[in-house]
Amino acid sequence: MVLDQVEIVTLSIIIGTLAAIVYSLRILVLLERRISRMDENIERITARVMQEELKIEKEENLIEKKFGVIKKKRK
Protein backbone atom coordinates (compact mmCIF):
# COMPACT_ATOMS: atom_id res chain seq x y z
CA MET A 1 0.00 0.00 0.00
CA VAL A 2 2.86 2.36 0.80
CA LEU A 3 4.43 1.59 -2.57
CA ASP A 4 1.17 2.43 -4.28
CA GLN A 5 1.16 5.91 -2.73
CA VAL A 6 4.82 6.45 -3.62
CA GLU A 7 4.09 5.35 -7.19
CA ILE A 8 1.12 7.72 -7.39
CA VAL A 9 3.21 10.64 -6.11
CA THR A 10 6.04 9.79 -8.52
CA LEU A 11 3.68 9.53 -11.47
CA SER A 12 2.02 12.80 -10.47
CA ILE A 13 5.40 14.54 -10.39
CA ILE A 14 6.32 13.09 -13.80
CA ILE A 15 2.98 14.12 -15.33
CA GLY A 16 3.26 17.60 -13.84
CA THR A 17 6.78 17.99 -15.22
CA LEU A 18 5.68 16.85 -18.67
CA ALA A 19 2.74 19.27 -18.60
CA ALA A 20 5.13 22.11 -17.69
CA ILE A 21 7.43 21.16 -20.57
CA VAL A 22 4.54 21.10 -23.04
CA TYR A 23 3.30 24.48 -21.81
CA SER A 24 6.81 25.95 -22.10
CA LEU A 25 7.12 24.68 -25.66
CA ARG A 26 3.76 26.24 -26.49
CA ILE A 27 4.94 29.60 -25.16
CA LEU A 28 8.20 29.29 -27.15
CA VAL A 29 6.27 28.62 -30.36
CA LEU A 30 4.05 31.64 -29.76
CA LEU A 31 7.09 33.85 -29.12
CA GLU A 32 8.82 32.54 -32.24
CA ARG A 33 5.76 33.39 -34.34
CA ARG A 34 5.61 36.89 -32.85
CA ILE A 35 9.32 37.45 -33.54
CA SER A 36 8.84 36.18 -37.09
CA ARG A 37 6.04 38.71 -37.69
CA MET A 38 8.20 41.48 -36.25
CA ASP A 39 11.04 40.48 -38.56
CA GLU A 40 8.71 40.57 -41.58
CA ASN A 41 7.49 44.03 -40.59
CA ILE A 42 11.07 45.27 -40.21
CA GLU A 43 11.89 43.94 -43.69
CA ARG A 44 8.87 45.76 -45.16
CA ILE A 45 9.81 49.00 -43.44
CA THR A 46 13.40 48.65 -44.63
CA ALA A 47 12.22 48.13 -48.22
CA ARG A 48 10.05 51.27 -48.02
CA VAL A 49 12.92 53.32 -46.60
CA MET A 50 15.19 52.05 -49.39
CA GLN A 51 12.65 53.10 -52.03
CA GLU A 52 12.41 56.56 -50.49
CA GLU A 53 16.20 56.84 -50.34
CA LEU A 54 16.47 55.95 -54.02
CA LYS A 55 13.85 58.57 -54.90
CA ILE A 56 15.74 61.18 -52.89
CA GLU A 57 19.03 60.28 -54.57
CA LYS A 58 17.46 60.55 -58.04
CA GLU A 59 16.00 63.97 -57.21
CA GLU A 60 19.33 65.05 -55.74
CA ASN A 61 21.15 64.01 -58.92
CA LEU A 62 18.64 65.90 -61.08
CA ILE A 63 19.05 69.05 -58.99
CA GLU A 64 22.84 68.76 -59.12
CA LYS A 65 22.78 68.32 -62.89
CA LYS A 66 20.45 71.28 -63.22
CA PHE A 67 22.76 73.56 -61.26
CA GLY A 68 25.99 71.99 -62.54
CA VAL A 69 27.25 70.84 -59.18
CA ILE A 70 30.06 68.28 -59.31
CA LYS A 71 29.56 65.58 -56.71
CA LYS A 72 32.52 63.89 -55.08
CA LYS A 73 32.30 60.11 -54.98
CA ARG A 74 32.21 58.51 -51.56
CA LYS A 75 34.56 55.71 -50.66
PDB file of N, CA, C and O in Angstrom:
ATOM      1  N   MET A   1       0.823  -1.190   0.000  1.00  0.00           N
ATOM      2  CA  MET A   1       0.000   0.000   0.000  1.00  0.00           C
ATOM      3  C   MET A   1       0.867   1.253   0.000  1.00  0.00           C
ATOM      4  O   MET A   1       0.552   2.240  -0.665  1.00  0.00           O
ATOM      5  N   VAL A   2       1.965   1.201   0.757  1.00  0.00           N
ATOM      6  CA  VAL A   2       2.860   2.355   0.799  1.00  0.00           C
ATOM      7  C   VAL A   2       3.489   2.567  -0.574  1.00  0.00           C
ATOM      8  O   VAL A   2       3.644   3.704  -1.019  1.00  0.00           O
ATOM      9  N   LEU A   3       3.847   1.484  -1.238  1.00  0.00           N
ATOM     10  CA  LEU A   3       4.429   1.592  -2.570  1.00  0.00           C
ATOM     11  C   LEU A   3       3.435   2.182  -3.560  1.00  0.00           C
ATOM     12  O   LEU A   3       3.825   2.915  -4.469  1.00  0.00           O
ATOM     13  N   ASP A   4       2.182   1.877  -3.396  1.00  0.00           N
ATOM     14  CA  ASP A   4       1.165   2.434  -4.284  1.00  0.00           C
ATOM     15  C   ASP A   4       1.117   3.956  -4.156  1.00  0.00           C
ATOM     16  O   ASP A   4       1.017   4.660  -5.161  1.00  0.00           O
ATOM     17  N   GLN A   5       1.186   4.461  -2.937  1.00  0.00           N
ATOM     18  CA  GLN A   5       1.158   5.909  -2.729  1.00  0.00           C
ATOM     19  C   GLN A   5       2.424   6.568  -3.287  1.00  0.00           C
ATOM     20  O   GLN A   5       2.359   7.643  -3.883  1.00  0.00           O
ATOM     21  N   VAL A   6       3.561   5.922  -3.091  1.00  0.00           N
ATOM     22  CA  VAL A   6       4.817   6.453  -3.625  1.00  0.00           C
ATOM     23  C   VAL A   6       4.766   6.466  -5.155  1.00  0.00           C
ATOM     24  O   VAL A   6       5.217   7.420  -5.789  1.00  0.00           O
ATOM     25  N   GLU A   7       4.217   5.408  -5.737  1.00  0.00           N
ATOM     26  CA  GLU A   7       4.092   5.352  -7.191  1.00  0.00           C
ATOM     27  C   GLU A   7       3.163   6.456  -7.703  1.00  0.00           C
ATOM     28  O   GLU A   7       3.440   7.089  -8.721  1.00  0.00           O
ATOM     29  N   ILE A   8       2.081   6.675  -6.999  1.00  0.00           N
ATOM     30  CA  ILE A   8       1.123   7.715  -7.394  1.00  0.00           C
ATOM     31  C   ILE A   8       1.786   9.087  -7.327  1.00  0.00           C
ATOM     32  O   ILE A   8       1.625   9.896  -8.240  1.00  0.00           O
ATOM     33  N   VAL A   9       2.526   9.355  -6.258  1.00  0.00           N
ATOM     34  CA  VAL A   9       3.213  10.638  -6.114  1.00  0.00           C
ATOM     35  C   VAL A   9       4.257  10.797  -7.219  1.00  0.00           C
ATOM     36  O   VAL A   9       4.372  11.862  -7.826  1.00  0.00           O
ATOM     37  N   THR A  10       5.007   9.742  -7.472  1.00  0.00           N
ATOM     38  CA  THR A  10       6.039   9.786  -8.516  1.00  0.00           C
ATOM     39  C   THR A  10       5.417  10.038  -9.886  1.00  0.00           C
ATOM     40  O   THR A  10       5.899  10.875 -10.648  1.00  0.00           O
ATOM     41  N   LEU A  11       4.359   9.319 -10.190  1.00  0.00           N
ATOM     42  CA  LEU A  11       3.682   9.527 -11.468  1.00  0.00           C
ATOM     43  C   LEU A  11       3.088  10.928 -11.563  1.00  0.00           C
ATOM     44  O   LEU A  11       3.109  11.533 -12.635  1.00  0.00           O
ATOM     45  N   SER A  12       2.567  11.447 -10.472  1.00  0.00           N
ATOM     46  CA  SER A  12       2.022  12.804 -10.466  1.00  0.00           C
ATOM     47  C   SER A  12       3.117  13.832 -10.754  1.00  0.00           C
ATOM     48  O   SER A  12       2.910  14.781 -11.509  1.00  0.00           O
ATOM     49  N   ILE A  13       4.264  13.631 -10.152  1.00  0.00           N
ATOM     50  CA  ILE A  13       5.396  14.542 -10.388  1.00  0.00           C
ATOM     51  C   ILE A  13       5.827  14.470 -11.850  1.00  0.00           C
ATOM     52  O   ILE A  13       6.083  15.500 -12.474  1.00  0.00           O
ATOM     53  N   ILE A  14       5.907  13.261 -12.397  1.00  0.00           N
ATOM     54  CA  ILE A  14       6.317  13.093 -13.798  1.00  0.00           C
ATOM     55  C   ILE A  14       5.308  13.751 -14.731  1.00  0.00           C
ATOM     56  O   ILE A  14       5.695  14.454 -15.664  1.00  0.00           O
ATOM     57  N   ILE A  15       4.033  13.533 -14.491  1.00  0.00           N
ATOM     58  CA  ILE A  15       2.978  14.117 -15.334  1.00  0.00           C
ATOM     59  C   ILE A  15       3.000  15.638 -15.230  1.00  0.00           C
ATOM     60  O   ILE A  15       2.860  16.331 -16.238  1.00  0.00           O
ATOM     61  N   GLY A  16       3.173  16.156 -14.025  1.00  0.00           N
ATOM     62  CA  GLY A  16       3.256  17.604 -13.843  1.00  0.00           C
ATOM     63  C   GLY A  16       4.448  18.200 -14.578  1.00  0.00           C
ATOM     64  O   GLY A  16       4.336  19.264 -15.186  1.00  0.00           O
ATOM     65  N   THR A  17       5.579  17.523 -14.524  1.00  0.00           N
ATOM     66  CA  THR A  17       6.781  17.992 -15.225  1.00  0.00           C
ATOM     67  C   THR A  17       6.558  17.982 -16.727  1.00  0.00           C
ATOM     68  O   THR A  17       6.923  18.934 -17.418  1.00  0.00           O
ATOM     69  N   LEU A  18       5.959  16.911 -17.238  1.00  0.00           N
ATOM     70  CA  LEU A  18       5.676  16.849 -18.673  1.00  0.00           C
ATOM     71  C   LEU A  18       4.695  17.938 -19.102  1.00  0.00           C
ATOM     72  O   LEU A  18       4.853  18.532 -20.168  1.00  0.00           O
ATOM     73  N   ALA A  19       3.697  18.197 -18.284  1.00  0.00           N
ATOM     74  CA  ALA A  19       2.745  19.266 -18.603  1.00  0.00           C
ATOM     75  C   ALA A  19       3.455  20.619 -18.636  1.00  0.00           C
ATOM     76  O   ALA A  19       3.165  21.443 -19.503  1.00  0.00           O
ATOM     77  N   ALA A  20       4.372  20.857 -17.714  1.00  0.00           N
ATOM     78  CA  ALA A  20       5.131  22.113 -17.690  1.00  0.00           C
ATOM     79  C   ALA A  20       6.001  22.239 -18.938  1.00  0.00           C
ATOM     80  O   ALA A  20       6.123  23.325 -19.506  1.00  0.00           O
ATOM     81  N   ILE A  21       6.599  21.143 -19.362  1.00  0.00           N
ATOM     82  CA  ILE A  21       7.432  21.162 -20.569  1.00  0.00           C
ATOM     83  C   ILE A  21       6.581  21.482 -21.797  1.00  0.00           C
ATOM     84  O   ILE A  21       6.975  22.295 -22.633  1.00  0.00           O
ATOM     85  N   VAL A  22       5.432  20.851 -21.902  1.00  0.00           N
ATOM     86  CA  VAL A  22       4.541  21.098 -23.040  1.00  0.00           C
ATOM     87  C   VAL A  22       4.089  22.552 -23.047  1.00  0.00           C
ATOM     88  O   VAL A  22       4.060  23.183 -24.104  1.00  0.00           O
ATOM     89  N   TYR A  23       3.738  23.090 -21.893  1.00  0.00           N
ATOM     90  CA  TYR A  23       3.301  24.480 -21.809  1.00  0.00           C
ATOM     91  C   TYR A  23       4.442  25.418 -22.206  1.00  0.00           C
ATOM     92  O   TYR A  23       4.217  26.396 -22.919  1.00  0.00           O
ATOM     93  N   SER A  24       5.650  25.130 -21.756  1.00  0.00           N
ATOM     94  CA  SER A  24       6.812  25.955 -22.098  1.00  0.00           C
ATOM     95  C   SER A  24       7.068  25.936 -23.599  1.00  0.00           C
ATOM     96  O   SER A  24       7.379  26.970 -24.189  1.00  0.00           O
ATOM     97  N   LEU A  25       6.939  24.773 -24.215  1.00  0.00           N
ATOM     98  CA  LEU A  25       7.116  24.677 -25.660  1.00  0.00           C
ATOM     99  C   LEU A  25       6.049  25.477 -26.401  1.00  0.00           C
ATOM    100  O   LEU A  25       6.333  26.098 -27.425  1.00  0.00           O
ATOM    101  N   ARG A  26       4.846  25.462 -25.892  1.00  0.00           N
ATOM    102  CA  ARG A  26       3.757  26.244 -26.492  1.00  0.00           C
ATOM    103  C   ARG A  26       4.088  27.724 -26.449  1.00  0.00           C
ATOM    104  O   ARG A  26       3.912  28.433 -27.440  1.00  0.00           O
ATOM    105  N   ILE A  27       4.565  28.192 -25.310  1.00  0.00           N
ATOM    106  CA  ILE A  27       4.943  29.602 -25.165  1.00  0.00           C
ATOM    107  C   ILE A  27       6.092  29.936 -26.118  1.00  0.00           C
ATOM    108  O   ILE A  27       6.081  30.998 -26.740  1.00  0.00           O
ATOM    109  N   LEU A  28       7.073  29.056 -26.242  1.00  0.00           N
ATOM    110  CA  LEU A  28       8.198  29.290 -27.150  1.00  0.00           C
ATOM    111  C   LEU A  28       7.735  29.397 -28.604  1.00  0.00           C
ATOM    112  O   LEU A  28       8.232  30.237 -29.353  1.00  0.00           O
ATOM    113  N   VAL A  29       6.795  28.557 -28.998  1.00  0.00           N
ATOM    114  CA  VAL A  29       6.274  28.616 -30.360  1.00  0.00           C
ATOM    115  C   VAL A  29       5.549  29.934 -30.595  1.00  0.00           C
ATOM    116  O   VAL A  29       5.711  30.556 -31.644  1.00  0.00           O
ATOM    117  N   LEU A  30       4.752  30.358 -29.625  1.00  0.00           N
ATOM    118  CA  LEU A  30       4.052  31.643 -29.762  1.00  0.00           C
ATOM    119  C   LEU A  30       5.031  32.802 -29.864  1.00  0.00           C
ATOM    120  O   LEU A  30       4.836  33.706 -30.676  1.00  0.00           O
ATOM    121  N   LEU A  31       6.076  32.788 -29.056  1.00  0.00           N
ATOM    122  CA  LEU A  31       7.085  33.847 -29.117  1.00  0.00           C
ATOM    123  C   LEU A  31       7.820  33.831 -30.454  1.00  0.00           C
ATOM    124  O   LEU A  31       8.108  34.886 -31.019  1.00  0.00           O
ATOM    125  N   GLU A  32       8.121  32.644 -30.955  1.00  0.00           N
ATOM    126  CA  GLU A  32       8.816  32.544 -32.237  1.00  0.00           C
ATOM    127  C   GLU A  32       7.956  33.109 -33.356  1.00  0.00           C
ATOM    128  O   GLU A  32       8.468  33.791 -34.245  1.00  0.00           O
ATOM    129  N   ARG A  33       6.665  32.838 -33.325  1.00  0.00           N
ATOM    130  CA  ARG A  33       5.758  33.386 -34.339  1.00  0.00           C
ATOM    131  C   ARG A  33       5.712  34.905 -34.249  1.00  0.00           C
ATOM    132  O   ARG A  33       5.734  35.589 -35.272  1.00  0.00           O
ATOM    133  N   ARG A  34       5.648  35.432 -33.040  1.00  0.00           N
ATOM    134  CA  ARG A  34       5.609  36.885 -32.847  1.00  0.00           C
ATOM    135  C   ARG A  34       6.895  37.526 -33.368  1.00  0.00           C
ATOM    136  O   ARG A  34       6.848  38.559 -34.037  1.00  0.00           O
ATOM    137  N   ILE A  35       8.031  36.922 -33.068  1.00  0.00           N
ATOM    138  CA  ILE A  35       9.317  37.448 -33.539  1.00  0.00           C
ATOM    139  C   ILE A  35       9.382  37.382 -35.061  1.00  0.00           C
ATOM    140  O   ILE A  35       9.911  38.291 -35.701  1.00  0.00           O
ATOM    141  N   SER A  36       8.854  36.323 -35.633  1.00  0.00           N
ATOM    142  CA  SER A  36       8.841  36.181 -37.089  1.00  0.00           C
ATOM    143  C   SER A  36       8.024  37.297 -37.732  1.00  0.00           C
ATOM    144  O   SER A  36       8.443  37.870 -38.737  1.00  0.00           O
ATOM    145  N   ARG A  37       6.861  37.611 -37.160  1.00  0.00           N
ATOM    146  CA  ARG A  37       6.040  38.709 -37.687  1.00  0.00           C
ATOM    147  C   ARG A  37       6.760  40.042 -37.559  1.00  0.00           C
ATOM    148  O   ARG A  37       6.704  40.872 -38.467  1.00  0.00           O
ATOM    149  N   MET A  38       7.439  40.248 -36.428  1.00  0.00           N
ATOM    150  CA  MET A  38       8.196  41.481 -36.246  1.00  0.00           C
ATOM    151  C   MET A  38       9.298  41.597 -37.290  1.00  0.00           C
ATOM    152  O   MET A  38       9.532  42.676 -37.835  1.00  0.00           O
ATOM    153  N   ASP A  39       9.972  40.487 -37.568  1.00  0.00           N
ATOM    154  CA  ASP A  39      11.036  40.477 -38.563  1.00  0.00           C
ATOM    155  C   ASP A  39      10.485  40.819 -39.948  1.00  0.00           C
ATOM    156  O   ASP A  39      11.100  41.583 -40.691  1.00  0.00           O
ATOM    157  N   GLU A  40       9.332  40.255 -40.293  1.00  0.00           N
ATOM    158  CA  GLU A  40       8.707  40.568 -41.580  1.00  0.00           C
ATOM    159  C   GLU A  40       8.356  42.045 -41.671  1.00  0.00           C
ATOM    160  O   GLU A  40       8.555  42.667 -42.715  1.00  0.00           O
ATOM    161  N   ASN A  41       7.836  42.611 -40.591  1.00  0.00           N
ATOM    162  CA  ASN A  41       7.495  44.028 -40.588  1.00  0.00           C
ATOM    163  C   ASN A  41       8.736  44.900 -40.735  1.00  0.00           C
ATOM    164  O   ASN A  41       8.704  45.912 -41.435  1.00  0.00           O
ATOM    165  N   ILE A  42       9.817  44.518 -40.084  1.00  0.00           N
ATOM    166  CA  ILE A  42      11.067  45.274 -40.209  1.00  0.00           C
ATOM    167  C   ILE A  42      11.566  45.216 -41.651  1.00  0.00           C
ATOM    168  O   ILE A  42      12.044  46.221 -42.178  1.00  0.00           O
ATOM    169  N   GLU A  43      11.462  44.061 -42.292  1.00  0.00           N
ATOM    170  CA  GLU A  43      11.888  43.943 -43.685  1.00  0.00           C
ATOM    171  C   GLU A  43      11.050  44.835 -44.590  1.00  0.00           C
ATOM    172  O   GLU A  43      11.588  45.475 -45.494  1.00  0.00           O
ATOM    173  N   ARG A  44       9.739  44.888 -44.362  1.00  0.00           N
ATOM    174  CA  ARG A  44       8.871  45.758 -45.164  1.00  0.00           C
ATOM    175  C   ARG A  44       9.234  47.225 -44.970  1.00  0.00           C
ATOM    176  O   ARG A  44       9.319  47.986 -45.934  1.00  0.00           O
ATOM    177  N   ILE A  45       9.446  47.610 -43.728  1.00  0.00           N
ATOM    178  CA  ILE A  45       9.810  48.999 -43.436  1.00  0.00           C
ATOM    179  C   ILE A  45      11.141  49.342 -44.090  1.00  0.00           C
ATOM    180  O   ILE A  45      11.299  50.426 -44.651  1.00  0.00           O
ATOM    181  N   THR A  46      12.091  48.428 -44.021  1.00  0.00           N
ATOM    182  CA  THR A  46      13.401  48.648 -44.634  1.00  0.00           C
ATOM    183  C   THR A  46      13.269  48.822 -46.143  1.00  0.00           C
ATOM    184  O   THR A  46      13.924  49.686 -46.727  1.00  0.00           O
ATOM    185  N   ALA A  47      12.437  48.018 -46.771  1.00  0.00           N
ATOM    186  CA  ALA A  47      12.225  48.134 -48.217  1.00  0.00           C
ATOM    187  C   ALA A  47      11.624  49.490 -48.562  1.00  0.00           C
ATOM    188  O   ALA A  47      12.031  50.110 -49.544  1.00  0.00           O
ATOM    189  N   ARG A  48      10.665  49.959 -47.775  1.00  0.00           N
ATOM    190  CA  ARG A  48      10.053  51.274 -48.017  1.00  0.00           C
ATOM    191  C   ARG A  48      11.072  52.393 -47.860  1.00  0.00           C
ATOM    192  O   ARG A  48      11.112  53.324 -48.665  1.00  0.00           O
ATOM    193  N   VAL A  49      11.893  52.298 -46.825  1.00  0.00           N
ATOM    194  CA  VAL A  49      12.920  53.316 -46.601  1.00  0.00           C
ATOM    195  C   VAL A  49      13.901  53.313 -47.770  1.00  0.00           C
ATOM    196  O   VAL A  49      14.322  54.378 -48.222  1.00  0.00           O
ATOM    197  N   MET A  50      14.265  52.144 -48.259  1.00  0.00           N
ATOM    198  CA  MET A  50      15.188  52.050 -49.390  1.00  0.00           C
ATOM    199  C   MET A  50      14.586  52.705 -50.631  1.00  0.00           C
ATOM    200  O   MET A  50      15.283  53.421 -51.351  1.00  0.00           O
ATOM    201  N   GLN A  51      13.309  52.468 -50.887  1.00  0.00           N
ATOM    202  CA  GLN A  51      12.652  53.096 -52.028  1.00  0.00           C
ATOM    203  C   GLN A  51      12.682  54.612 -51.903  1.00  0.00           C
ATOM    204  O   GLN A  51      12.976  55.313 -52.872  1.00  0.00           O
ATOM    205  N   GLU A  52      12.380  55.117 -50.720  1.00  0.00           N
ATOM    206  CA  GLU A  52      12.407  56.562 -50.495  1.00  0.00           C
ATOM    207  C   GLU A  52      13.818  57.122 -50.667  1.00  0.00           C
ATOM    208  O   GLU A  52      13.994  58.202 -51.230  1.00  0.00           O
ATOM    209  N   GLU A  53      14.813  56.395 -50.188  1.00  0.00           N
ATOM    210  CA  GLU A  53      16.201  56.842 -50.337  1.00  0.00           C
ATOM    211  C   GLU A  53      16.586  56.914 -51.810  1.00  0.00           C
ATOM    212  O   GLU A  53      17.255  57.858 -52.231  1.00  0.00           O
ATOM    213  N   LEU A  54      16.172  55.929 -52.593  1.00  0.00           N
ATOM    214  CA  LEU A  54      16.475  55.951 -54.022  1.00  0.00           C
ATOM    215  C   LEU A  54      15.797  57.125 -54.715  1.00  0.00           C
ATOM    216  O   LEU A  54      16.394  57.762 -55.583  1.00  0.00           O
ATOM    217  N   LYS A  55      14.556  57.415 -54.339  1.00  0.00           N
ATOM    218  CA  LYS A  55      13.851  58.573 -54.902  1.00  0.00           C
ATOM    219  C   LYS A  55      14.597  59.860 -54.566  1.00  0.00           C
ATOM    220  O   LYS A  55      14.778  60.725 -55.423  1.00  0.00           O
ATOM    221  N   ILE A  56      15.022  59.977 -53.325  1.00  0.00           N
ATOM    222  CA  ILE A  56      15.741  61.176 -52.889  1.00  0.00           C
ATOM    223  C   ILE A  56      17.051  61.323 -53.651  1.00  0.00           C
ATOM    224  O   ILE A  56      17.402  62.426 -54.068  1.00  0.00           O
ATOM    225  N   GLU A  57      17.778  60.224 -53.837  1.00  0.00           N
ATOM    226  CA  GLU A  57      19.035  60.275 -54.571  1.00  0.00           C
ATOM    227  C   GLU A  57      18.814  60.681 -56.027  1.00  0.00           C
ATOM    228  O   GLU A  57      19.600  61.456 -56.573  1.00  0.00           O
ATOM    229  N   LYS A  58      17.762  60.173 -56.664  1.00  0.00           N
ATOM    230  CA  LYS A  58      17.463  60.550 -58.043  1.00  0.00           C
ATOM    231  C   LYS A  58      17.168  62.044 -58.130  1.00  0.00           C
ATOM    232  O   LYS A  58      17.687  62.734 -59.008  1.00  0.00           O
ATOM    233  N   GLU A  59      16.324  62.546 -57.209  1.00  0.00           N
ATOM    234  CA  GLU A  59      16.000  63.968 -57.209  1.00  0.00           C
ATOM    235  C   GLU A  59      17.241  64.817 -56.950  1.00  0.00           C
ATOM    236  O   GLU A  59      17.419  65.878 -57.548  1.00  0.00           O
ATOM    237  N   GLU A  60      18.091  64.338 -56.056  1.00  0.00           N
ATOM    238  CA  GLU A  60      19.326  65.045 -55.745  1.00  0.00           C
ATOM    239  C   GLU A  60      20.225  65.127 -56.972  1.00  0.00           C
ATOM    240  O   GLU A  60      20.807  66.174 -57.254  1.00  0.00           O
ATOM    241  N   ASN A  61      20.335  64.029 -57.693  1.00  0.00           N
ATOM    242  CA  ASN A  61      21.148  64.013 -58.918  1.00  0.00           C
ATOM    243  C   ASN A  61      20.579  64.963 -59.970  1.00  0.00           C
ATOM    244  O   ASN A  61      21.334  65.666 -60.641  1.00  0.00           O
ATOM    245  N   LEU A  62      19.253  64.987 -60.119  1.00  0.00           N
ATOM    246  CA  LEU A  62      18.636  65.904 -61.079  1.00  0.00           C
ATOM    247  C   LEU A  62      18.922  67.359 -60.715  1.00  0.00           C
ATOM    248  O   LEU A  62      19.253  68.168 -61.581  1.00  0.00           O
ATOM    249  N   ILE A  63      18.794  67.681 -59.446  1.00  0.00           N
ATOM    250  CA  ILE A  63      19.054  69.053 -58.994  1.00  0.00           C
ATOM    251  C   ILE A  63      20.520  69.417 -59.217  1.00  0.00           C
ATOM    252  O   ILE A  63      20.826  70.526 -59.655  1.00  0.00           O
ATOM    253  N   GLU A  64      21.419  68.493 -58.920  1.00  0.00           N
ATOM    254  CA  GLU A  64      22.839  68.764 -59.121  1.00  0.00           C
ATOM    255  C   GLU A  64      23.171  68.953 -60.595  1.00  0.00           C
ATOM    256  O   GLU A  64      23.976  69.816 -60.946  1.00  0.00           O
ATOM    257  N   LYS A  65      22.553  68.149 -61.460  1.00  0.00           N
ATOM    258  CA  LYS A  65      22.781  68.316 -62.892  1.00  0.00           C
ATOM    259  C   LYS A  65      22.238  69.661 -63.362  1.00  0.00           C
ATOM    260  O   LYS A  65      22.851  70.338 -64.188  1.00  0.00           O
ATOM    261  N   LYS A  66      21.091  70.032 -62.830  1.00  0.00           N
ATOM    262  CA  LYS A  66      20.452  71.283 -63.224  1.00  0.00           C
ATOM    263  C   LYS A  66      21.328  72.479 -62.871  1.00  0.00           C
ATOM    264  O   LYS A  66      21.442  73.418 -63.659  1.00  0.00           O
ATOM    265  N   PHE A  67      21.939  72.450 -61.707  1.00  0.00           N
ATOM    266  CA  PHE A  67      22.763  73.564 -61.257  1.00  0.00           C
ATOM    267  C   PHE A  67      24.250  73.360 -61.553  1.00  0.00           C
ATOM    268  O   PHE A  67      25.069  74.219 -61.226  1.00  0.00           O
ATOM    269  N   GLY A  68      24.595  72.245 -62.159  1.00  0.00           N
ATOM    270  CA  GLY A  68      25.987  71.993 -62.544  1.00  0.00           C
ATOM    271  C   GLY A  68      26.917  71.743 -61.383  1.00  0.00           C
ATOM    272  O   GLY A  68      28.094  72.101 -61.443  1.00  0.00           O
ATOM    273  N   VAL A  69      26.423  71.148 -60.349  1.00  0.00           N
ATOM    274  CA  VAL A  69      27.255  70.837 -59.175  1.00  0.00           C
ATOM    275  C   VAL A  69      27.974  69.522 -59.432  1.00  0.00           C
ATOM    276  O   VAL A  69      27.365  68.545 -59.869  1.00  0.00           O
ATOM    277  N   ILE A  70      29.274  69.503 -59.157  1.00  0.00           N
ATOM    278  CA  ILE A  70      30.059  68.279 -59.306  1.00  0.00           C
ATOM    279  C   ILE A  70      30.090  67.575 -57.950  1.00  0.00           C
ATOM    280  O   ILE A  70      30.502  68.143 -56.939  1.00  0.00           O
ATOM    281  N   LYS A  71      29.652  66.351 -57.966  1.00  0.00           N
ATOM    282  CA  LYS A  71      29.558  65.583 -56.714  1.00  0.00           C
ATOM    283  C   LYS A  71      30.794  64.710 -56.552  1.00  0.00           C
ATOM    284  O   LYS A  71      31.201  64.022 -57.488  1.00  0.00           O
ATOM    285  N   LYS A  72      31.385  64.737 -55.375  1.00  0.00           N
ATOM    286  CA  LYS A  72      32.517  63.887 -55.078  1.00  0.00           C
ATOM    287  C   LYS A  72      32.010  62.491 -54.743  1.00  0.00           C
ATOM    288  O   LYS A  72      31.015  62.328 -54.037  1.00  0.00           O
ATOM    289  N   LYS A  73      32.705  61.495 -55.258  1.00  0.00           N
ATOM    290  CA  LYS A  73      32.304  60.110 -54.976  1.00  0.00           C
ATOM    291  C   LYS A  73      32.751  59.722 -53.589  1.00  0.00           C
ATOM    292  O   LYS A  73      33.850  60.069 -53.157  1.00  0.00           O
ATOM    293  N   ARG A  74      31.901  59.005 -52.899  1.00  0.00           N
ATOM    294  CA  ARG A  74      32.213  58.508 -51.557  1.00  0.00           C
ATOM    295  C   ARG A  74      32.968  57.207 -51.653  1.00  0.00           C
ATOM    296  O   ARG A  74      32.785  56.438 -52.597  1.00  0.00           O
ATOM    297  N   LYS A  75      33.805  56.965 -50.691  1.00  0.00           N
ATOM    298  CA  LYS A  75      34.555  55.707 -50.656  1.00  0.00           C
ATOM    299  C   LYS A  75      33.774  54.628 -49.970  1.00  0.00           C
ATOM    300  O   LYS A  75      34.252  53.501 -49.849  1.00  0.00           O
TER     301      LYS A  75
END
